[in-house]
Amino acid sequence: MSCSPFDLRDYFFGELAETERRQMDLHLRNCSGCHEDLDRLRITHSTMLALRDEEVPQRIGFVSDKVFEPSPVRRWWLSFWGSSGRLGFASAAMLSVALAGFTFYRPAGAAPPIAAAQVDTARIEAQVAERVGAAVEKAVADSESRQARKTAEMVAATERRFQEQRKADMDSVADELTYLKKQHGVMVLATNEYGGGR
């Protein structure tokens, strides 16, 4: 690190005033560290001057350049999956092939007898009616119990509010009565005193 009173680069490039330059000359004669720093600065400067100038690139590579372009197969694949019309056509074609294959290669099974199917239908309808009736009865019972519980809670809350209001009214009447008794006592005393003075 330089211990010079001024910047060595300013000295090297001749940017110091005359008095400052003289002070630097004296300092460089006496300080070997600063003299070595100045020598390194000279070597770096000469090396930089020896390098040939290269032109700064005028253009940066873009994604649209041919280097970044996908292969023809990949472009076809992307355009196929990106087109809703082609994709819909392909889906419809695959579905048609699957339906045709299922139609022609389906194993033939025995048809159920018609009478057995009617008996099963009647039994199933009876079971469904029974289950629906039970479910409706249960739902009605649940609804009625909820309503009864809510009604009981509302009655209890109303009764509590009534009792609280009644107690507040009774306390108010008692306070009023106490006040009136005191007023009456004061009036009796005043009357006795006034009447007793005659």
C-alpha positions in Angstrom: 0.0 0.0 0.0 1.3 3.4 -0.9 2.3 5.8 1.8 2.7 8.8 -0.5 0.9 12.0 0.3 -0.8 12.0 -3.1 -2.2 9.4 -5.4 0.4 7.6 -7.5 -1.9 7.4 -10.5 -2.3 11.2 -10.5 1.5 11.5 -10.4 2.0 8.9 -13.1 -0.5 10.5 -15.5 0.8 14.0 -14.8 -2.3 15.3 -13.2 -0.6 16.9 -10.1 0.2 20.5 -9.7 3.9 21.5 -9.9 4.4 21.8 -6.2 2.7 18.5 -5.5 4.7 16.9 -8.2 8.0 18.1 -6.6 6.8 16.7 -3.2 6.1 13.4 -4.9 9.6 13.3 -6.5 11.2 13.8 -3.1 9.0 11.2 -1.5 9.7 8.6 -4.3 13.5 9.1 -3.9 13.3 8.2 -0.1 10.5 5.6 -0.1 11.3 2.2 -1.8 7.7 0.9 -1.3 6.1 3.7 -3.2 8.8 3.5 -5.9 7.9 -0.2 -6.4 4.2 0.7 -6.6 5.0 3.2 -9.3 7.1 0.6 -11.2 4.1 -1.8 -11.1 1.8 0.9 -12.3 4.2 1.6 -15.3 4.3 -2.1 -16.1 0.5 -2.4 -16.0 0.2 0.7 -18.2 2.6 -0.6 -20.8 0.9 -4.0 -20.8 -2.5 -2.4 -21.4 -1.1 -0.4 -24.3 0.4 -3.6 -25.8 -3.0 -5.3 -26.0 -4.8 -5.0 -29.3 -8.1 -3.2 -29.4 -11.1 -5.4 -29.9 -14.4 -4.2 -31.1 -17.3 -4.5 -28.7 -20.0 -6.9 -30.0 -22.8 -5.0 -31.6 -25.5 -7.6 -31.1 -26.5 -10.0 -28.4 -27.9 -13.4 -29.3 -31.7 -13.6 -29.2 -34.0 -16.5 -28.7 -35.3 -15.9 -32.3 -31.8 -16.7 -33.7 -31.5 -19.9 -35.8 -29.3 -21.4 -33.1 -32.2 -21.5 -30.7 -34.8 -22.7 -33.2 -36.2 -26.2 -32.4 -35.9 -29.1 -34.8 -38.6 -29.7 -37.4 -40.0 -32.7 -35.6 -40.2 -30.7 -32.4 -41.9 -27.8 -34.2 -44.5 -30.2 -35.7 -45.1 -31.8 -32.3 -45.6 -28.4 -30.6 -47.8 -27.1 -33.4 -49.9 -30.3 -33.2 -50.5 -30.1 -29.4 -50.9 -26.3 -29.6 -53.8 -26.5 -32.1 -57.2 -27.2 -30.5 -58.7 -28.2 -33.8 -56.1 -30.9 -34.5 -56.2 -32.1 -30.9 -60.0 -32.3 -31.0 -59.9 -34.3 -34.3 -57.3 -36.7 -32.9 -59.4 -37.2 -29.7 -62.5 -37.9 -31.8 -60.7 -40.3 -34.0 -59.3 -42.3 -31.1 -62.7 -42.4 -29.4 -64.3 -43.7 -32.7 -61.7 -46.4 -33.0 -62.2 -47.5 -29.4 -66.0 -47.7 -29.8 -65.7 -49.7 -33.0 -63.2 -52.1 -31.4 -65.5 -52.5 -28.3 -68.5 -53.1 -30.5 -66.9 -55.8 -32.7 -64.9 -57.6 -30.0 -67.4 -57.5 -27.1 -68.1 -61.0 -25.7 -71.7 -61.9 -26.1 -73.5 -62.5 -22.8 -76.8 -64.1 -22.0 -79.7 -61.6 -21.7 -81.4 -61.7 -18.3 -85.0 -63.0 -18.2 -87.6 -60.4 -18.3 -89.7 -61.8 -15.4 -86.7 -61.9 -13.1 -85.9 -58.3 -14.0 -89.4 -57.2 -13.1 -89.4 -59.1 -9.8 -86.0 -57.5 -8.9 -87.4 -54.1 -9.9 -90.4 -54.4 -7.6 -88.3 -55.6 -4.7 -85.8 -52.8 -5.2 -88.6 -50.2 -5.4 -90.0 -51.5 -2.1 -86.6 -51.3 -0.4 -86.0 -47.8 -1.8 -89.4 -46.7 -0.5 -88.7 -48.2 2.9 -85.3 -46.5 3.2 -86.6 -43.2 2.0 -89.5 -43.3 4.5 -87.1 -44.2 7.3 -84.7 -41.4 6.3 -87.6 -38.9 6.1 -88.9 -39.9 9.5 -85.4 -39.6 11.0 -84.9 -36.2 9.4 -88.3 -34.9 10.7 -87.5 -36.2 14.2 -84.1 -34.5 14.1 -85.6 -31.3 12.9 -88.4 -31.3 15.5 -85.9 -32.0 18.3 -83.7 -29.2 17.1 -86.6 -26.8 17.0 -87.8 -27.9 20.5 -84.2 -27.4 21.8 -84.0 -23.9 20.2 -87.5 -23.0 21.6 -86.5 -24.1 25.1 -83.3 -22.1 24.9 -85.2 -19.0 23.7 -87.8 -19.4 26.5 -85.1 -19.8 29.1 -83.2 -16.7 27.8 -86.4 -14.7 27.8 -87.2 -15.9 31.3 -83.7 -14.9 32.5 -84.1 -11.4 30.9 -87.5 -11.0 32.5 -86.2 -12.0 35.9 -83.2 -9.6 35.6 -85.5 -6.8 34.5 -88.0 -7.6 37.4 -85.1 -7.6 39.9 -83.8 -4.3 38.5 -87.3 -2.8 38.8 -87.8 -4.1 42.3 -84.4 -2.6 43.3 -85.5 0.7 41.8 -88.8 0.7 43.6 -87.1 -0.2 46.9 -84.6 2.7 46.4 -87.5 5.0 45.6 -89.5 3.8 48.7 -86.5 4.3 50.9 -86.0 7.8 49.6 -89.7 8.6 50.1 -89.6 7.3 53.7 -86.6 9.5 54.4 -88.4 12.5 52.9 -91.5 11.7 55.0 -89.5 11.3 58.2 -87.8 14.7 57.5 -91.2 16.3 56.9 -92.7 14.7 60.1 -89.7 16.1 62.1 -90.0 19.5 60.5 -93.7 19.5 61.3 -93.2 18.4 64.9 -90.6 21.1 65.4 -92.7 23.7 63.8 -95.8 22.6 65.5 -94.1 22.2 68.9 -92.7 25.8 68.8 -96.2 27.4 69.0 
